[in-house]
Amino acid sequence: MLFSPLALGELELPNRLVMAPLTRLRAGEEGIPGPLLAEHYRQRASLGLIVSEGTYPSPAGRSYPGQPGIVTDEQIAGWKNVTDAVHAEGGRMFAQIMHGGRVSHPDITGGHPIVAPSAVAIDGEVRTPSGKQPYPVPHALNPDELPLVMQEIVDASLNAIEAGFDGVELHSANGYLLHEFLAPNSNVRTDSYGGSPENRARFVIETVNAVVAAIGASRVGIRISPEHNVQGIAEVDAADVRATYEVLVDSIAPLNLAYLSILHHEPAGELVQDLRARFGGTFLVNTGFGVVTTRKEAVALVADGHADAVVVGRPAIANPDLARRWNESLPLNEPDPSTFYAEGAEGYTDYPAYAG
């Protein structure tokens, strides 16, 4: 079944392999996608769906040097070249809209203040253009600022449609802004956006509704990562995790989104499968950063009914024709981690397709 068609929103995917959003830092200082990005994504168009790398919706939402944005006319035009290249190969592509929140530094945002639900810094260092520096204490967004940040995400979603994307994925995972609202250690607010699971989920729910109102539910997916404690997130109380994500999923389920994508180390476990049942729509799973998804696992997740499609990262980096290789049980290229966050074509567009 992994290689059978799947309806996703208004699209029909030819297979159930989804390219994960993969930070690759090839968009330069101005965050403009160039020909190198177009070639990289074009090569992978045979995957059922491509989700772009995390793309910032505002200068303050940028997390990494070299990360692309979808704010300026030049960035939108650059992405239009990417989506044209993917569509010319028969592919389908969603843009991941990612506000980095406190996972950043003013040296990355061009001096724009770092924002978050609360003034709680990540314990650690961030790589900036001038070297590693401690994560700064972020500015706690006040209630009047929240609609402005939400509108930035809506505007970025509209820009993505203008750029030719088939839809957008809202990044509410891996410690970035929307996830920061969900997690109790990064959100210590005492207003209606903090405290209880219902309050911590409120900003995410409102943002999803606003994007749906702007571009339509069939063009909107969302990515979450409950219990994925990276980049300063600590979701360690199982009961609180369950309550928070049940509120979130129950609230967005009636919208009939294109999909829900969950990154979790136990995709067949009770929590993930309960959230799937509550969502009731197209469901994608990803096993997480620490474990490379194998063909055997991907086949089993779909065949056993635990997911409608499987999101893969490193295998898609090294194998532009991964759908064919897995379908025909062909040998794989091995990814080179030293080139994941480098510059240029090496380790990006030079992995060969299978010859034969």
Protein Blocks (a to p, Z undefined) as FASTA:
>chain_A
ZZpccdehjbccfbfcdcddddehlnojnopacfklmmmmmmmmmpmbacdddddfbfkl
pcbghiacdfbmmlmmmmmmmmmmmmmnopacddddddekjnccfklnnopacddfbdcd
cedddddfkbpcdddddddddfklmmmmmmmmmmmmmmmmmnopabdcddfeehiaklmm
mpmklmccfbfkghjfklmmmmmmmmmmmmmmmnopklcccdddehiagehiacfbfklm
mmmmmmmmmmmmmnopabdcdddfblmbmklmmmmmmnopacdddebjklccdfklmmmm
mmnopafbdcdfklmmmmmklmmmmmnopacddddfklmmmghjehklmcccdeZZ
